[in-house]
Amino acid sequence: MLWALCAIFLGLWLISMAVSVTMGGFAHLLLVAAIAVILFAAWQSRTTV
């Protein structure tokens, strides 16, 4: 589920970067959210027994 969310965030980030320069702030928020999801998923997979 987290990987799907990450893929959606990265896809939206790529689309928003291609569409317009004025959406730069939104695009960077999506990138930060995608990185946060990746880090959370990696952290969660290490702690799961």
DRENNUTOR-472722 format. One record per atom (N, C-alpha, C): atom name; residue in three letters; x, y, z. Coordinates in Angstrom, 1 decimal, decimal comma, always signed. Each point is the difference from the previous one (the first is absolute). Last residue first. Example, Ala and Ser with C-alpha at 12.3 -4.5 7.8 and 13.67 -1.06 7.14 Angstrom:
! residues 2
{name = N | resn = Ser | c1 = +12,8 | c2 = -2,2 | c3 = +7,1}
{name = CA | resn = Ser | c1 = +0,9 | c2 = +1,1 | c3 = +0,0}
{name = C | resn = Ser | c1 = -0,8 | c2 = +1,1 | c3 = +0,8}
{name = N | resn = Ala | c1 = +0,3 | c2 = -5,7 | c3 = -0,1}
{name = CA | resn = Ala | c1 = -0,9 | c2 = +1,2 | c3 = +0,0}
{name = C | resn = Ala | c1 = +0,9 | c2 = +1,2 | c3 = +0,0}
***
This chain:
! residues 49
{name = N | resn = Val | c1 = +8,8 | c2 = -8,0 | c3 = +12,5}
{name = CA | resn = Val | c1 = +0,6 | c2 = -1,3 | c3 = +0,3}
{name = C | resn = Val | c1 = -0,8 | c2 = -1,1 | c3 = -0,7}
{name = N | resn = Thr | c1 = +0,9 | c2 = +5,6 | c3 = -0,6}
{name = CA | resn = Thr | c1 = -0,9 | c2 = -1,1 | c3 = +0,0}
{name = C | resn = Thr | c1 = +0,7 | c2 = -1,3 | c3 = +0,1}
{name = N | resn = Thr | c1 = +2,2 | c2 = +4,3 | c3 = -0,4}
{name = CA | resn = Thr | c1 = -0,4 | c2 = -0,3 | c3 = +1,3}
{name = C | resn = Thr | c1 = -1,0 | c2 = -1,1 | c3 = +0,1}
{name = N | resn = Arg | c1 = +1,9 | c2 = +1,5 | c3 = -4,2}
{name = CA | resn = Arg | c1 = +1,1 | c2 = -0,4 | c3 = +0,9}
{name = C | resn = Arg | c1 = -0,5 | c2 = -0,4 | c3 = +1,4}
{name = N | resn = Ser | c1 = -3,0 | c2 = +1,8 | c3 = -3,3}
{name = CA | resn = Ser | c1 = +0,4 | c2 = -1,3 | c3 = -0,4}
{name = C | resn = Ser | c1 = +1,1 | c2 = -0,6 | c3 = +0,9}
{name = N | resn = Gln | c1 = -1,5 | c2 = +4,5 | c3 = +0,6}
{name = CA | resn = Gln | c1 = -1,0 | c2 = -0,9 | c3 = +0,5}
{name = C | resn = Gln | c1 = +0,4 | c2 = -1,5 | c3 = -0,4}
{name = N | resn = Trp | c1 = +2,7 | c2 = +3,6 | c3 = -1,6}
{name = CA | resn = Trp | c1 = +0,1 | c2 = -0,1 | c3 = +1,5}
{name = C | resn = Trp | c1 = -1,0 | c2 = -1,1 | c3 = +0,5}
{name = N | resn = Ala | c1 = -0,2 | c2 = +1,0 | c3 = -4,6}
{name = CA | resn = Ala | c1 = +1,3 | c2 = -0,6 | c3 = +0,3}
{name = C | resn = Ala | c1 = +0,1 | c2 = -0,2 | c3 = +1,5}
{name = N | resn = Ala | c1 = -3,7 | c2 = +2,4 | c3 = -1,4}
{name = CA | resn = Ala | c1 = -0,1 | c2 = -1,4 | c3 = -0,4}
{name = C | resn = Ala | c1 = +1,2 | c2 = -0,8 | c3 = +0,3}
{name = N | resn = Phe | c1 = +0,1 | c2 = +4,7 | c3 = +0,7}
{name = CA | resn = Phe | c1 = -0,9 | c2 = -0,7 | c3 = +1,0}
{name = C | resn = Phe | c1 = -0,2 | c2 = -1,5 | c3 = -0,3}
{name = N | resn = Leu | c1 = +2,4 | c2 = +2,7 | c3 = -3,1}
{name = CA | resn = Leu | c1 = +0,8 | c2 = -0,1 | c3 = +1,3}
{name = C | resn = Leu | c1 = -0,9 | c2 = -0,8 | c3 = +1,0}
{name = N | resn = Ile | c1 = -2,0 | c2 = +1,1 | c3 = -4,0}
{name = CA | resn = Ile | c1 = +1,0 | c2 = -1,0 | c3 = -0,3}
{name = C | resn = Ile | c1 = +0,8 | c2 = -0,3 | c3 = +1,3}
{name = N | resn = Val | c1 = -3,2 | c2 = +3,5 | c3 = +0,1}
{name = CA | resn = Val | c1 = -0,7 | c2 = -1,3 | c3 = -0,1}
{name = C | resn = Val | c1 = +1,1 | c2 = -1,1 | c3 = -0,2}
{name = N | resn = Ala | c1 = +1,5 | c2 = +4,4 | c3 = -0,1}
{name = CA | resn = Ala | c1 = -0,4 | c2 = -0,4 | c3 = +1,4}
{name = C | resn = Ala | c1 = -0,7 | c2 = -1,3 | c3 = +0,0}
{name = N | resn = Ile | c1 = +1,1 | c2 = +1,8 | c3 = -4,2}
{name = CA | resn = Ile | c1 = +1,2 | c2 = -0,4 | c3 = +0,8}
{name = C | resn = Ile | c1 = -0,3 | c2 = -0,4 | c3 = +1,4}
{name = N | resn = Ala | c1 = -3,5 | c2 = +1,7 | c3 = -2,6}
{name = CA | resn = Ala | c1 = +0,4 | c2 = -1,3 | c3 = -0,5}
{name = C | resn = Ala | c1 = +1,3 | c2 = -0,5 | c3 = +0,7}
{name = N | resn = Ala | c1 = -1,6 | c2 = +4,4 | c3 = +1,0}
{name = CA | resn = Ala | c1 = -0,9 | c2 = -1,1 | c3 = +0,5}
{name = C | resn = Ala | c1 = +0,4 | c2 = -1,4 | c3 = -0,5}
{name = N | resn = Val | c1 = +2,4 | c2 = +3,7 | c3 = -1,6}
{name = CA | resn = Val | c1 = +0,3 | c2 = -0,2 | c3 = +1,4}
{name = C | resn = Val | c1 = -0,9 | c2 = -1,1 | c3 = +0,6}
{name = N | resn = Leu | c1 = -0,8 | c2 = +1,3 | c3 = -4,4}
{name = CA | resn = Leu | c1 = +1,2 | c2 = -0,6 | c3 = +0,1}
{name = C | resn = Leu | c1 = +0,4 | c2 = -0,3 | c3 = +1,4}
{name = N | resn = Leu | c1 = -3,8 | c2 = +2,6 | c3 = -0,8}
{name = CA | resn = Leu | c1 = -0,2 | c2 = -1,4 | c3 = -0,4}
{name = C | resn = Leu | c1 = +1,2 | c2 = -0,8 | c3 = +0,1}
{name = N | resn = Leu | c1 = +0,4 | c2 = +4,6 | c3 = +0,8}
{name = CA | resn = Leu | c1 = -0,8 | c2 = -0,7 | c3 = +1,1}
{name = C | resn = Leu | c1 = -0,2 | c2 = -1,4 | c3 = -0,3}
{name = N | resn = His | c1 = +1,8 | c2 = +2,6 | c3 = -3,4}
{name = CA | resn = His | c1 = +1,0 | c2 = -0,3 | c3 = +1,0}
{name = C | resn = His | c1 = -0,6 | c2 = -0,7 | c3 = +1,3}
{name = N | resn = Ala | c1 = -2,8 | c2 = +1,5 | c3 = -3,5}
{name = CA | resn = Ala | c1 = +0,8 | c2 = -1,1 | c3 = -0,5}
{name = C | resn = Ala | c1 = +1,0 | c2 = -0,4 | c3 = +1,0}
{name = N | resn = Phe | c1 = -2,6 | c2 = +3,8 | c3 = +0,8}
{name = CA | resn = Phe | c1 = -0,8 | c2 = -1,2 | c3 = +0,1}
{name = C | resn = Phe | c1 = +0,8 | c2 = -1,2 | c3 = -0,4}
{name = N | resn = Gly | c1 = +2,0 | c2 = +4,2 | c3 = -0,7}
{name = CA | resn = Gly | c1 = -0,2 | c2 = -0,3 | c3 = +1,5}
{name = C | resn = Gly | c1 = -0,7 | c2 = -1,3 | c3 = +0,2}
{name = N | resn = Gly | c1 = +0,4 | c2 = +1,5 | c3 = -4,5}
{name = CA | resn = Gly | c1 = +1,3 | c2 = -0,4 | c3 = +0,6}
{name = C | resn = Gly | c1 = -0,1 | c2 = -0,4 | c3 = +1,5}
{name = N | resn = Met | c1 = -3,2 | c2 = +1,7 | c3 = -3,7}
{name = CA | resn = Met | c1 = -0,3 | c2 = -1,0 | c3 = +1,0}
{name = C | resn = Met | c1 = +1,2 | c2 = -0,6 | c3 = +0,7}
{name = N | resn = Thr | c1 = +0,2 | c2 = +3,2 | c3 = -3,6}
{name = CA | resn = Thr | c1 = -0,6 | c2 = +0,6 | c3 = +1,1}
{name = C | resn = Thr | c1 = -0,5 | c2 = -0,9 | c3 = +1,1}
{name = N | resn = Val | c1 = +2,0 | c2 = -1,3 | c3 = -4,2}
{name = CA | resn = Val | c1 = +1,0 | c2 = +0,5 | c3 = +0,9}
{name = C | resn = Val | c1 = -0,7 | c2 = +0,6 | c3 = +1,2}
{name = N | resn = Ser | c1 = -2,1 | c2 = -4,0 | c3 = -3,2}
{name = CA | resn = Ser | c1 = +0,1 | c2 = +1,5 | c3 = +0,2}
{name = C | resn = Ser | c1 = +1,1 | c2 = +0,3 | c3 = +1,1}
{name = N | resn = Val | c1 = -0,9 | c2 = -4,5 | c3 = -2,1}
{name = CA | resn = Val | c1 = -1,2 | c2 = +0,8 | c3 = -0,4}
{name = C | resn = Val | c1 = +0,3 | c2 = +1,5 | c3 = +0,1}
{name = N | resn = Ala | c1 = +3,0 | c2 = -3,6 | c3 = +1,3}
{name = CA | resn = Ala | c1 = -0,1 | c2 = +0,1 | c3 = -1,4}
{name = C | resn = Ala | c1 = -1,0 | c2 = +1,0 | c3 = -0,4}
{name = N | resn = Met | c1 = +0,7 | c2 = -1,1 | c3 = +4,5}
{name = CA | resn = Met | c1 = +1,2 | c2 = +0,6 | c3 = -0,5}
{name = C | resn = Met | c1 = -0,1 | c2 = +0,3 | c3 = -1,5}
{name = N | resn = Ser | c1 = -3,5 | c2 = -2,4 | c3 = +2,2}
{name = CA | resn = Ser | c1 = +0,0 | c2 = +1,5 | c3 = +0,3}
{name = C | resn = Ser | c1 = +1,2 | c2 = +0,7 | c3 = -0,4}
{name = N | resn = Ile | c1 = -0,2 | c2 = -4,7 | c3 = -0,7}
{name = CA | resn = Ile | c1 = -1,0 | c2 = +0,7 | c3 = -0,8}
{name = C | resn = Ile | c1 = -0,1 | c2 = +1,5 | c3 = +0,3}
{name = N | resn = Leu | c1 = +2,8 | c2 = -2,8 | c3 = +2,6}
{name = CA | resn = Leu | c1 = +0,5 | c2 = +0,1 | c3 = -1,4}
{name = C | resn = Leu | c1 = -1,0 | c2 = +0,8 | c3 = -0,9}
{name = N | resn = Trp | c1 = -1,3 | c2 = -0,9 | c3 = +4,5}
{name = CA | resn = Trp | c1 = +1,1 | c2 = +1,0 | c3 = -0,1}
{name = C | resn = Trp | c1 = +0,5 | c2 = +0,1 | c3 = -1,4}
{name = N | resn = Leu | c1 = -3,3 | c2 = -3,2 | c3 = +0,8}
{name = CA | resn = Leu | c1 = -0,5 | c2 = +1,4 | c3 = +0,0}
{name = C | resn = Leu | c1 = +1,1 | c2 = +1,0 | c3 = +0,0}
{name = N | resn = Gly | c1 = +1,3 | c2 = -4,4 | c3 = +0,3}
{name = CA | resn = Gly | c1 = -0,6 | c2 = +0,2 | c3 = -1,3}
{name = C | resn = Gly | c1 = -0,6 | c2 = +1,4 | c3 = -0,1}
{name = N | resn = Leu | c1 = +1,8 | c2 = -1,4 | c3 = +4,1}
{name = CA | resn = Leu | c1 = +1,1 | c2 = +0,2 | c3 = -1,0}
{name = C | resn = Leu | c1 = -0,6 | c2 = +0,3 | c3 = -1,4}
{name = N | resn = Phe | c1 = -3,0 | c2 = -1,2 | c3 = +3,5}
{name = CA | resn = Phe | c1 = +0,6 | c2 = +1,3 | c3 = +0,3}
{name = C | resn = Phe | c1 = +1,1 | c2 = +0,3 | c3 = -1,1}
{name = N | resn = Ile | c1 = -2,0 | c2 = -4,2 | c3 = -0,2}
{name = CA | resn = Ile | c1 = -1,0 | c2 = +1,1 | c3 = -0,4}
{name = C | resn = Ile | c1 = +0,6 | c2 = +1,3 | c3 = +0,2}
{name = N | resn = Ala | c1 = +2,5 | c2 = -3,7 | c3 = +1,4}
{name = CA | resn = Ala | c1 = -0,1 | c2 = +0,1 | c3 = -1,4}
{name = C | resn = Ala | c1 = -0,9 | c2 = +1,1 | c3 = -0,5}
{name = N | resn = Cys | c1 = +0,2 | c2 = -0,9 | c3 = +4,6}
{name = CA | resn = Cys | c1 = +1,2 | c2 = +0,6 | c3 = -0,5}
{name = C | resn = Cys | c1 = +0,0 | c2 = +0,2 | c3 = -1,5}
{name = N | resn = Leu | c1 = -3,5 | c2 = -2,4 | c3 = +1,9}
{name = CA | resn = Leu | c1 = -0,1 | c2 = +1,4 | c3 = +0,4}
{name = C | resn = Leu | c1 = +1,2 | c2 = +0,8 | c3 = -0,5}
{name = N | resn = Ala | c1 = +0,1 | c2 = -4,7 | c3 = -0,4}
{name = CA | resn = Ala | c1 = -0,9 | c2 = +0,6 | c3 = -1,0}
{name = C | resn = Ala | c1 = -0,2 | c2 = +1,5 | c3 = +0,3}
{name = N | resn = Trp | c1 = +2,6 | c2 = -2,4 | c3 = +3,0}
{name = CA | resn = Trp | c1 = +0,7 | c2 = +0,2 | c3 = -1,3}
{name = C | resn = Trp | c1 = -0,9 | c2 = +0,5 | c3 = -1,0}
{name = N | resn = Leu | c1 = -1,8 | c2 = -1,0 | c3 = +4,2}
{name = CA | resn = Leu | c1 = +0,9 | c2 = +1,2 | c3 = +0,1}
{name = C | resn = Leu | c1 = +0,7 | c2 = +0,2 | c3 = -1,4}
{name = N | resn = Met | c1 = -2,7 | c2 = -3,8 | c3 = +0,5}
{name = CA | resn = Met | c1 = -0,8 | c2 = +1,2 | c3 = +0,0}
{name = C | resn = Met | c1 = +0,9 | c2 = +1,3 | c3 = +0,0}
***
